[in-house]
Amino acid sequence: MFALGRLLFIGFIVLTVIYVCLSLYSRAVRRGKLRAEWHEGPQDIDKETFVDQGLAEYDTSLRRKLILGVYVVPVIVVSVIIYLTNFS
């Protein structure tokens, strides 16, 4: 039981680090695309307001929620491997 707890604790920490890094990277890429879009299009509003509005839309987007798969997919894979190893 202690080994399972240790696996879950370390796995959670590793997945959290991966999630934070992936989330920050994705947000930075989106910020860069918004700045490029602002430079190419009509500049009706200032750049920072345009980027802030775009990032607000990004925060509610499906892509942002898909990054949470970093937690779900590895847990399912490990669970299936443990099940197949022990009960097959």
PyRosetta script that sets phi, psi and omega in degrees:
from pyrosetta import init, pose_from_sequence

init()
pose = pose_from_sequence("MFALGRLLFIGFIVLTVIYVCLSLYSRAVRRGKLRAEWHEGPQDIDKETFVDQGLAEYDTSLRRKLILGVYVVPVIVVSVIIYLTNFS")
pose.set_psi(1, -36.5)
pose.set_omega(1, 179.2)
pose.set_phi(2, -63.6)
pose.set_psi(2, -38.5)
pose.set_omega(2, -179.5)
pose.set_phi(3, -65.5)
pose.set_psi(3, -39.2)
pose.set_omega(3, 178.1)
pose.set_phi(4, -64.9)
pose.set_psi(4, -41.8)
pose.set_omega(4, 177.5)
pose.set_phi(5, -62.6)
pose.set_psi(5, -41.4)
pose.set_omega(5, 178.1)
pose.set_phi(6, -65.4)
pose.set_psi(6, -42.0)
pose.set_omega(6, 177.6)
pose.set_phi(7, -60.8)
pose.set_psi(7, -45.5)
pose.set_omega(7, -180.0)
pose.set_phi(8, -64.4)
pose.set_psi(8, -42.4)
pose.set_omega(8, -179.0)
pose.set_phi(9, -65.2)
pose.set_psi(9, -50.2)
pose.set_omega(9, -179.4)
pose.set_phi(10, -66.5)
pose.set_psi(10, -40.3)
pose.set_omega(10, 177.8)
pose.set_phi(11, -61.3)
pose.set_psi(11, -42.2)
pose.set_omega(11, 178.3)
pose.set_phi(12, -62.4)
pose.set_psi(12, -42.0)
pose.set_omega(12, 179.7)
pose.set_phi(13, -65.7)
pose.set_psi(13, -45.1)
pose.set_omega(13, 179.6)
pose.set_phi(14, -63.0)
pose.set_psi(14, -45.0)
pose.set_omega(14, 179.4)
pose.set_phi(15, -65.6)
pose.set_psi(15, -34.0)
pose.set_omega(15, 177.3)
pose.set_phi(16, -66.9)
pose.set_psi(16, -41.5)
pose.set_omega(16, 177.4)
pose.set_phi(17, -63.1)
pose.set_psi(17, -43.8)
pose.set_omega(17, 178.8)
pose.set_phi(18, -63.4)
pose.set_psi(18, -42.6)
pose.set_omega(18, 179.8)
pose.set_phi(19, -61.8)
pose.set_psi(19, -46.2)
pose.set_omega(19, -178.8)
pose.set_phi(20, -63.4)
pose.set_psi(20, -45.3)
pose.set_omega(20, 179.4)
pose.set_phi(21, -62.5)
pose.set_psi(21, -45.3)
pose.set_omega(21, 179.6)
pose.set_phi(22, -65.0)
pose.set_psi(22, -39.6)
pose.set_omega(22, 179.3)
pose.set_phi(23, -65.9)
pose.set_psi(23, -45.2)
pose.set_omega(23, 178.7)
pose.set_phi(24, -65.0)
pose.set_psi(24, -40.2)
pose.set_omega(24, 178.4)
pose.set_phi(25, -63.9)
pose.set_psi(25, -45.5)
pose.set_omega(25, -179.1)
pose.set_phi(26, -63.5)
pose.set_psi(26, -40.5)
pose.set_omega(26, 178.8)
pose.set_phi(27, -66.4)
pose.set_psi(27, -38.3)
pose.set_omega(27, 178.5)
pose.set_phi(28, -66.8)
pose.set_psi(28, -39.8)
pose.set_omega(28, 177.3)
pose.set_phi(29, -63.3)
pose.set_psi(29, -43.8)
pose.set_omega(29, 179.2)
pose.set_phi(30, -63.5)
pose.set_psi(30, -40.0)
pose.set_omega(30, 178.1)
pose.set_phi(31, -61.7)
pose.set_psi(31, -41.8)
pose.set_omega(31, 178.3)
pose.set_phi(32, -64.1)
pose.set_psi(32, -40.8)
pose.set_omega(32, 178.0)
pose.set_phi(33, -65.9)
pose.set_psi(33, -38.1)
pose.set_omega(33, 178.0)
pose.set_phi(34, -65.8)
pose.set_psi(34, -40.0)
pose.set_omega(34, 177.5)
pose.set_phi(35, -65.0)
pose.set_psi(35, -41.2)
pose.set_omega(35, 177.3)
pose.set_phi(36, -64.8)
pose.set_psi(36, -39.8)
pose.set_omega(36, 178.3)
pose.set_phi(37, -64.0)
pose.set_psi(37, -38.4)
pose.set_omega(37, 178.9)
pose.set_phi(38, -65.2)
pose.set_psi(38, -40.4)
pose.set_omega(38, -179.6)
pose.set_phi(39, -67.4)
pose.set_psi(39, -33.2)
pose.set_omega(39, -178.0)
pose.set_phi(40, -80.3)
pose.set_psi(40, -31.5)
pose.set_omega(40, -173.9)
pose.set_phi(41, -96.3)
pose.set_psi(41, -175.1)
pose.set_omega(41, 177.0)
pose.set_phi(42, -70.4)
pose.set_psi(42, 137.8)
pose.set_omega(42, -177.3)
pose.set_phi(43, -95.3)
pose.set_psi(43, 72.0)
pose.set_omega(43, 179.5)
pose.set_phi(44, -73.9)
pose.set_psi(44, -33.7)
pose.set_omega(44, 178.4)
pose.set_phi(45, -123.8)
pose.set_psi(45, 164.4)
pose.set_omega(45, -178.2)
pose.set_phi(46, -69.9)
pose.set_psi(46, 160.1)
pose.set_omega(46, -171.8)
pose.set_phi(47, -61.8)
pose.set_psi(47, -44.4)
pose.set_omega(47, -176.5)
pose.set_phi(48, -65.2)
pose.set_psi(48, -38.3)
pose.set_omega(48, 177.1)
pose.set_phi(49, -65.5)
pose.set_psi(49, -42.2)
pose.set_omega(49, 178.2)
pose.set_phi(50, -61.2)
pose.set_psi(50, -45.5)
pose.set_omega(50, -179.7)
pose.set_phi(51, -66.1)
pose.set_psi(51, -42.0)
pose.set_omega(51, 179.3)
pose.set_phi(52, -62.9)
pose.set_psi(52, -40.2)
pose.set_omega(52, 177.5)
pose.set_phi(53, -66.3)
pose.set_psi(53, -41.2)
pose.set_omega(53, 178.4)
pose.set_phi(54, -64.7)
pose.set_psi(54, -39.0)
pose.set_omega(54, 178.4)
pose.set_phi(55, -70.8)
pose.set_psi(55, -30.6)
pose.set_omega(55, 175.4)
pose.set_phi(56, -65.5)
pose.set_psi(56, -40.1)
pose.set_omega(56, 175.3)
pose.set_phi(57, -66.0)
pose.set_psi(57, -39.1)
pose.set_omega(57, 179.8)
pose.set_phi(58, -63.0)
pose.set_psi(58, -36.6)
pose.set_omega(58, -179.0)
pose.set_phi(59, -62.1)
pose.set_psi(59, -26.8)
pose.set_omega(59, 179.3)
pose.set_phi(60, -101.6)
pose.set_psi(60, 7.5)
pose.set_omega(60, -174.9)
pose.set_phi(61, -80.8)
pose.set_psi(61, 165.4)
pose.set_omega(61, 177.8)
pose.set_phi(62, -68.0)
pose.set_psi(62, -35.7)
pose.set_omega(62, -179.1)
pose.set_phi(63, -58.7)
pose.set_psi(63, -41.3)
pose.set_omega(63, 179.3)
pose.set_phi(64, -61.4)
pose.set_psi(64, -40.3)
pose.set_omega(64, -179.1)
pose.set_phi(65, -74.1)
pose.set_psi(65, -28.8)
pose.set_omega(65, 179.6)
pose.set_phi(66, -67.4)
pose.set_psi(66, -24.8)
pose.set_omega(66, 178.2)
pose.set_phi(67, -63.8)
pose.set_psi(67, -24.3)
pose.set_omega(67, 176.8)
pose.set_phi(68, -64.8)
pose.set_psi(68, -13.4)
pose.set_omega(68, 174.5)
pose.set_phi(69, -60.7)
pose.set_psi(69, -15.8)
pose.set_omega(69, 176.4)
pose.set_phi(70, -60.2)
pose.set_psi(70, -31.2)
pose.set_omega(70, 177.6)
pose.set_phi(71, -84.0)
pose.set_psi(71, -39.5)
pose.set_omega(71, -170.5)
pose.set_phi(72, -75.9)
pose.set_psi(72, -49.8)
pose.set_omega(72, -173.3)
pose.set_phi(73, -61.2)
pose.set_psi(73, -50.9)
pose.set_omega(73, 180.0)
pose.set_phi(74, -62.6)
pose.set_psi(74, -35.4)
pose.set_omega(74, 179.0)
pose.set_phi(75, -64.9)
pose.set_psi(75, -42.4)
pose.set_omega(75, 178.4)
pose.set_phi(76, -64.7)
pose.set_psi(76, -44.5)
pose.set_omega(76, -178.9)
pose.set_phi(77, -62.5)
pose.set_psi(77, -46.4)
pose.set_omega(77, 179.8)
pose.set_phi(78, -64.4)
pose.set_psi(78, -40.2)
pose.set_omega(78, 178.6)
pose.set_phi(79, -62.7)
pose.set_psi(79, -42.8)
pose.set_omega(79, 178.5)
pose.set_phi(80, -64.8)
pose.set_psi(80, -42.9)
pose.set_omega(80, 179.1)
pose.set_phi(81, -62.6)
pose.set_psi(81, -44.1)
pose.set_omega(81, 179.2)
pose.set_phi(82, -63.4)
pose.set_psi(82, -43.7)
pose.set_omega(82, 179.7)
pose.set_phi(83, -62.3)
pose.set_psi(83, -48.1)
pose.set_omega(83, -178.3)
pose.set_phi(84, -65.7)
pose.set_psi(84, -35.0)
pose.set_omega(84, 179.7)
pose.set_phi(85, -69.1)
pose.set_psi(85, -40.7)
pose.set_omega(85, -174.2)
pose.set_phi(86, -89.5)
pose.set_psi(86, -28.9)
pose.set_omega(86, -170.7)
pose.set_phi(87, -121.4)
pose.set_psi(87, 15.3)
pose.set_omega(87, 177.7)
pose.set_phi(88, -106.8)
pose.dump_pdb("model.pdb")
